[in-house]
């Protein structure tokens, strides 16, 4: 899935750091995610695979896109839409 202002990846890493990404692309592999960014769309190992704890792709209004979310209960507040 390509990321854009219509499909933003919101994530929480294993260390608890959260972030948002609106450029690049992602591939979902069960509950794991491969994130490709930068020149040549290289795998971003820092926020892919076992590094990512919770994630959700949200639309422009902040609503989760169906089938593109794996969120742990303790991370729900971090993954809520931005204000």
Secondary structure as the mmCIF struct_conf table of DSSP 4:
data_model
#
loop_
_struct_conf.conf_type_id
_struct_conf.id
_struct_conf.beg_label_comp_id
_struct_conf.beg_label_asym_id
_struct_conf.beg_label_seq_id
_struct_conf.end_label_comp_id
_struct_conf.end_label_asym_id
_struct_conf.end_label_seq_id
STRN STRN1 UNK A 2 UNK A 2
STRN STRN2 UNK A 4 UNK A 4
TURN_TY1_P TURN_TY1_P1 UNK A 5 UNK A 6
STRN STRN3 UNK A 7 UNK A 7
STRN STRN4 UNK A 8 UNK A 13
TURN_TY1_P TURN_TY1_P2 UNK A 14 UNK A 15
BEND BEND1 UNK A 16 UNK A 16
STRN STRN5 UNK A 18 UNK A 21
BEND BEND2 UNK A 23 UNK A 24
STRN STRN6 UNK A 25 UNK A 29
TURN_TY1_P TURN_TY1_P3 UNK A 30 UNK A 31
STRN STRN7 UNK A 32 UNK A 37
TURN_TY1_P TURN_TY1_P4 UNK A 38 UNK A 41
STRN STRN8 UNK A 42 UNK A 43
HELX_RH_3T_P HELX_RH_3T_P1 UNK A 45 UNK A 47
BEND BEND3 UNK A 48 UNK A 48
HELX_RH_3T_P HELX_RH_3T_P2 UNK A 49 UNK A 51
STRN STRN9 UNK A 52 UNK A 58
TURN_TY1_P TURN_TY1_P5 UNK A 60 UNK A 61
BEND BEND4 UNK A 62 UNK A 62
HELX_LH_PP_P HELX_LH_PP_P1 UNK A 63 UNK A 63
STRN STRN10 UNK A 64 UNK A 70
HELX_RH_3T_P HELX_RH_3T_P3 UNK A 73 UNK A 75
TURN_TY1_P TURN_TY1_P6 UNK A 76 UNK A 79
BEND BEND5 UNK A 80 UNK A 80
HELX_LH_PP_P HELX_LH_PP_P2 UNK A 81 UNK A 82
#
